[in-house]
Amino acid sequence: MATQEWSTTDAQLLGRALRDFASSTHFPVVFGGYVHEGSVRITAVQGNRTRSLEGLVVQPGRGLGGRALAELRPRMTPDYAGSRHITHDYDGHVLGEGIAGLLAVPVIVDGQSRGMLYGGTWTETGVGDIAAAPGFRIAQELAAELRIREEVERRVAASTAPPPSPHAVDAAQLERLREGFAELRTIAAQVTDTQLRARLSALEHRLTDVSGGAPTVAADMAVSLAPRELDVLSHAGLGATNAEIAAALALKEGTVKSYLQSAMSKLDASTRYAAVARARSLGILP
């Protein structure tokens, strides 16, 4: 299990996930937190009647959440107080809130537990009447968001060194840089967080600068490509076919062709390769 510091944006993601968790499953009380130093720290609670759950730290293997954390799979009990399948280290917190039935769903990223979402009921019979499957989906969606964020953070960290001069980038390095740019465009298409999209955009500009892709034509001839036009053109610049671009971006081939034609028209290019060359001369692509 990974140890990680969590940002304000991560807290917002958790809060949104818990709201979706509550509305999708109809658990009256939901709570959760991320893994820190091997344990789950509860930092968000919604629908609670008391402050009993605040500050709860769940160790691997202990309690219902600890089992879910260690086993990397959801755990549920309709009778928390009477369950013989869990330890009762956290009865003071859970029973203090008045919870009778409990569901714990781990947030799993790359085979590791990174957080936990809980849903609780006030009666023992209530948990059996609630569909848990939507809760599993919410946990998976949160895991996907975290995976994307971690990849972005890794790329941002890798780009913090001062960029070399354009002449220091050889052909092999330039090709890898262009592959990274295309991959960033693919990631950006999946991101809904506006702050994260802005950071991705800034990183793309840095990659373009590193490549020596400063504009070489007059400013009044600059072209503005739509995000999807830039997406498909960045992959076309790597020699990808329409089918390969469609697979990478989860688009239909006909849609890819349409975006390429639109980009070619804006760039006044008769072929995709001419469009890529012109985009690079304008500093739009690395």
Residue pairs with C-beta under 8 A, 6 or more apart in sequence:
1 35
1 38
1 60
1 69
1 112
1 113
1 114
2 35
2 109
2 112
2 114
3 35
3 36
3 37
3 38
4 34
4 35
4 36
4 114
5 36
6 34
6 36
9 149
9 193
9 195
9 196
10 34
10 146
10 149
11 43
11 44
13 142
13 145
13 146
13 193
14 32
14 33
14 34
14 43
14 44
14 115
14 142
15 44
17 32
17 117
17 138
17 139
17 141
17 142
18 30
18 31
18 32
18 44
18 46
18 117
19 46
20 138
20 141
21 27
21 30
21 32
21 117
21 119
21 134
21 135
21 138
21 139
22 28
22 30
22 46
22 47
22 119
24 134
24 135
24 137
24 138
25 103
25 119
25 130
25 131
25 132
25 134
25 135
26 130
27 47
27 103
27 119
27 120
27 121
27 130
27 135
28 47
28 120
28 121
28 122
29 45
29 46
29 47
29 48
29 49
29 97
29 99
29 119
29 120
29 121
29 122
30 45
30 46
30 47
30 117
30 118
30 119
30 120
31 42
31 44
31 45
31 46
31 48
31 53
31 56
31 118
31 120
32 40
32 42
32 43
32 44
32 115
32 116
32 117
32 118
33 40
33 41
33 42
33 43
33 44
33 115
33 116
34 40
34 41
34 43
34 107
34 114
34 115
35 41
35 69
35 112
35 113
35 114
35 115
35 116
38 59
38 60
39 57
39 58
39 59
39 60
40 57
40 58
40 65
40 66
40 69
40 113
40 115
40 116
41 56
41 57
42 53
42 54
42 55
42 56
42 57
42 58
45 53
45 54
48 97
49 97
49 98
50 96
50 97
50 98
52 92
52 93
52 94
52 96
52 97
53 93
53 94
53 96
53 97
56 90
56 93
58 65
58 66
58 69
58 90
58 116
59 66
59 89
60 66
60 69
60 70
61 67
61 69
61 70
61 87
62 87
62 89
62 90
63 86
63 87
63 88
63 89
63 90
63 94
64 75
64 76
64 77
64 80
64 83
64 86
64 102
64 104
65 75
65 90
65 104
65 116
65 118
66 86
66 87
66 89
67 75
67 85
67 86
67 104
68 74
68 75
68 104
68 105
68 106
68 113
68 116
69 104
69 106
69 113
69 116
72 106
72 108
72 111
72 113
73 106
74 103
74 104
74 105
74 106
74 132
74 135
74 136
74 139
75 86
75 103
75 104
76 101
76 102
76 103
76 104
76 127
76 132
77 83
77 85
77 86
77 101
77 102
77 127
78 100
78 101
78 124
78 125
78 126
78 127
78 128
79 100
79 101
79 124
80 86
80 94
80 95
80 99
80 100
80 101
80 102
81 91
81 95
81 100
94 102
94 120
97 120
98 122
99 120
99 121
99 122
100 120
100 121
100 122
100 123
100 124
100 126
100 127
101 120
101 121
101 123
101 124
101 125
101 126
101 127
101 128
102 118
102 119
102 120
102 121
102 127
103 118
103 119
103 120
103 127
103 130
103 132
103 135
104 116
104 117
104 118
105 116
105 117
105 118
105 119
105 132
105 135
105 136
105 138
105 139
106 113
106 115
106 116
106 139
107 113
107 114
107 115
107 116
107 117
107 139
107 142
107 143
107 146
108 114
108 139
108 143
109 143
109 146
109 147
109 150
110 147
114 143
114 146
115 142
115 146
117 135
117 138
117 139
117 142
119 130
119 132
119 135
121 127
121 130
144 190
145 193
148 187
148 190
148 191
148 196
149 193
149 196
151 187
152 187
152 191
152 196
152 199
152 200
152 203
155 180
155 184
155 203
156 199
156 203
159 203
159 206
159 207
159 210
163 206
163 209
163 210
164 210
165 212
166 211
166 212
166 214
167 212
169 177
169 210
169 211
169 212
174 211
174 286
175 238
177 207
177 210
177 211
177 286
178 211
178 234
178 237
178 238
178 285
178 286
179 238
180 207
181 204
181 207
181 208
181 234
181 285
181 286
182 234
182 235
182 237
182 238
182 248
184 200
184 203
184 204
184 207
185 204
185 230
185 231
185 234
185 235
186 231
186 248
186 249
187 200
188 197
188 200
188 201
188 204
188 227
188 231
189 227
189 228
189 231
189 249
189 250
191 197
191 200
207 286
208 283
208 284
208 285
208 286
210 286
211 286
213 280
213 283
213 284
213 285
213 286
214 283
215 222
215 281
215 282
215 283
216 281
216 282
216 283
217 281
217 282
221 282
222 282
223 266
223 267
223 278
223 279
223 282
223 284
224 266
225 233
225 263
225 266
225 279
225 284
226 259
226 262
228 249
228 251
228 259
229 259
229 260
229 262
229 263
229 266
230 263
230 284
230 285
231 249
231 259
232 245
232 249
232 251
232 256
232 259
232 260
232 263
233 259
233 260
233 263
233 272
233 275
233 276
233 279
233 285
234 285
235 244
235 245
235 248
235 249
236 245
236 260
236 272
236 273
236 275
236 276
237 276
237 279
237 280
237 285
240 248
242 253
242 256
242 257
242 260
243 253
245 251
245 256
246 252
246 253
246 255
246 256
249 256
251 259
260 272
260 275
263 275
263 279
264 270
264 271
264 272
264 274
264 275
267 274
267 275
267 278
267 279
267 282
268 278
269 275
269 277
269 278
276 285
279 285
280 286
